[in-house]
Amino acid sequence: MRCVSGDAGCTQPGELALRFDKASGISIDQHTAALSKKRAAPDKVSTMEKARARIEPPDLSEKGSLKDGQPQRSDDRLFMQLLAFGGCTDSAAIARQLQQTGVEGVVYEDVNDPRGIAVLSLTQSPEAFIERVRPALTSGPSAQLLLKPEYSMLGRTYSLGYEPDLQDTLVARPRRTVLNPAWRWAVWYPLRRSGRFAQLSDQEQRGILAEHGAIGMAFGAGDYAHDIRLACHGLDRDDNDFVIGLIGKELFPLSAVVQSMRKTQQTSLYLDRLGPFFVGRAVWQSAT
């Protein structure tokens, strides 16, 4: 069929190159070339899928040193959550309720608030915080408590890679520490390291942590203070890195260990934040 100039849909020689797709701003010829390239996309997708298949997923297990000549690995961790409240007139009633509902943990009376308490709960299954702890703290005598969100802390035990008894480090020892009836005093606080610490070499980091750890071990050897170290990456509302618990028979040594650690490189040079501090004494601890 012969095209007559002026007919609808008639294109004069050279006119095709001047037609544009108004939506994309490219010529029809360019648009056609792009479509041709897209037809080759399945081969590229196939290549990408093959590449993904070769990517190894991260190993999330905790690791310790060799034990009986075998490497230690574990997927067990102990989660701990501290929730502080005001408006409590009967801490013993709260303790009885938690005991009756099967919550494992501690009820502390807040030394800085005559109507304040804190509930420390611990579990290997974090679902328990929602399915058991939450109902217990929103019913009965707990229903009138007023949450102090600035003291809320949640963390998990972790390994450094050279623990001689990995299972004891991750689960048994932290549980024994917070539930020991002889160690009723506690200081709990979060902290965040500065980005500068992450930029240090592994050797420099080990030296700084060793200085810090030596103080903790010395206080522990004298039965003055025993520490709980929890990682809280992505679990803390204020984006902290760790939750620390200092547990002991008396309050003064817990203050003294904090004072001693203020002089270390980690605390004086590589911390962005420290605290707030919750200080309390256990009025109830579940059985170990």
N, C-alpha and C positions, 0 to 999 in steps of 0.2 A: 504493500500500500504506500502510495506517494504522500509524503508529508508536505503540507502547504504552510508556509510561514503565517503565523498568527493563529493557527489551529491550536486548540487546547491540547497540551501534552507534546506539542511539536518542539523539537530541540534543533536549533541551528548549529552548524559546524562550529566547534570550539566552545559552545555554550555549556557542555557537560562539565568542563573543568572549572567553570565559574559558579556552579551550583553548590550551595553549602547546606549542611544540616544545621539549622538554627539552634537546636538544643545543645549540640556538642561543639559547634564552631569549627568543624573540620569539613573538608570537601568530601563529596561523594566518593571520589577516587580513593582518598585517604581512608574513608570509612570502610570501603570494600577491602582495602589492603589489611586493615586491622582485623576484619572478620576472617580473612585468610590465615592470619597468624593465630587467631583463636582456635582454628580447626586443628592446630598442632598441639593445643594445650593438653589433651589427654596423655600424650607421651611424657610431657613435663610433670603432670600430676603423678603418673606412674613412677617416675624417677624419684619424686619427693617422698612418695609412700615407701619406696624401697629404702630410702635414706632413714626415714623415721624408724623403720623396722630394725635398723642396725643400732639405734640409740639405746643404751642401757639405762634402765630406771635407777634412781638413786638408792643406795643401801641405807635404810633408815634404822637399822639395828644398832644397839649400844654395844660397845666393844671394850674389853678389858685386856689385861696382860695374859700371858700364857699360864694355864693352870694344869698341872700334871702333863705338861708338854703339849697341851691342846689350846688353841685360841678360844677365848670366851666371847660369846655373842648372846644377846638377849633382846627381846622385844617387850620385856616387862618394864613398866615404869610406875612410880607412885605419884599421883596427882594430889596436890594439897591446895585448899582454898581457905582463906581467912576473910570472914565477914564481920565487921564491927557494927555495933548498934548502940543507940542511946535509949533512954526511957525505960530501962529495966529496973523493976523494983524487987524481983525475986529470981536471982540467978540460979538458985537450986531447982526451981520449977522448970526452967529452960533445960537444965541438965537432965532432969527426969524425963522430959518429953523426948529429947534426943536419944536417950538410952532406950526408951520404950519403942522408938521407931527404928532402932538398929543402926543409927548413924555412928560411924567410927570417927573419933576425934576428941577434941578438947573444948571446954568452955572456960574462957579466961574472964576474970573481973578486971576492968580497966583501971589502972592505978591513977590515971589522970581525969577520970570522969566517975563520980560516985554513982551514977546511974548507967554507966557504960559497961558493955561486955563485948567479947568477940568469940565467934565460933570458928574453930579450925576443924575442917573435915578432910579426911584422906581416903583415897580409893585408887585402885588400879584401873577402874572403869569410870571415865568422866561422866558417863550417862547418869551415874549415881547422884551427881550434883543437881541434876534436873528432876530425876525420878524419885529421889529419897530426901535429899537435903532441902530442896525448895519447898515441898509440901510440909515438911516438919517446921520450917521457919515462917510459914504463912498461916499457921493454924494454932489453936490452943493458946497458951500463955505467950507464945512467940508472935502472935498476930499483932500485938500492940507495939512491938519494937520498931524503932526508927533507924533505918539504915544510914550509916556514915560512909558514903561511897568513896571518899578520899582514902579510906583505909582498906578497901577491897583489894585482895591480892590472890592471884592464881598462878601456879607454876607446876613444873614436872621435874622429877629427878633425872639426872643425865650422867654420863660417864666421860672421863677425860682420856681413856684409852690405856691406862696403865694400872687399873684397879686389880689387886690380887684376888679379890672375891667379888665378882661383878654383881651377882644376885644380892648379896648382902648390902652392897653400896646403893643399889637402885631401889630396893624395897625394904629389906629387913631392918637395916640400921636406922634409916630415917623414921620408920614406925616406932622402933624401940626408943629412940631419942625423945620424940614428942609425947609418948605415952608413959614414960618412966615416972612413977609416982614420987620419986625422990627429987626430980627436976621440975619444979612447978613454975618457976619464973621464966618469962619469955619476952624477948624483944624481936619484933618482926618489922622488916622494912624492905622496900624495893630499891633498885639502883639501875642506872643506865650508864654504860661506858661511852666514852667519846669516840668519834670515828678515828681519831689519831691512833688509838690502841690497835685497831684492825690493820692499820698501815705498817705496824712494826713487824719485823721478821719473827718467825716461829721461835728462834732462840731468845730474842729479846722478850717476847711475851712470856716464855717459860720462866725466865729470870725474875720478871716482875711478879708473876703469880706465885713463884716459890717463896719470895720474900713475904708475901701476904699470907700464904699457907703456913709458913713456919710459926707465925704468931698464933694462928688458930690451933695448931697442933700442941704448942706449948701450954696454952690455956686448957686444952682438952686433957693433956697428960696430968695436969694438976686437979682435974675434976672441977675446974672453975667455970668453964663454958664449953658448950657443944653446939656445933653449927649444923644448920640445914641449908643446902644450896639447891635452889630450884631455877630452872630456865623458864622464862615467861615470854619468849619472843612471840609476838602476835596474839598473846593472851591477855595482855595488860592494857587497860583503857588509856593509860598515859604513855604507852609505847616504851616501857622499861624493858631491860634485858634479863634481870635476875630478881628473885625474891630470896632474902636471907632471913633465917630464923636463928636466934641465939638463945639457947636453952640452958638452965642451970639451977642449982640449989638456992643461990642467993642473987640478988639484983646487982649489987656493986660490981662483981666481976664481969657482968655482961656490959656494963657501962665502960669498964676499964679496957675490955678488948676492943670496943669501938674507938676509944681514945688512942690506943696503941696503933690501930690500923690507919688512923688519920695521917700518920707520918710516912706511910708506905708510898711508893711511886704510883701504884694503881689508884689509891684514893686521892692523893694530892695532885696528880698530873693527868689522870686518864678517866675521870668520872665527870659526866655531865650533870647527873642528878643523884641525890641520896635522900631517901625518906619519902613520905612522912613515916615516923616511928610509932608503932603501937607497942605499948608496954603494959603487961598484965601478969597476973598470977592465976594458975589453974585452980578452978573450983571443982572441976570434974574432968576425968580422963577415962576413956573407954578402956576395957581390958585389952592387954597386948595379946 
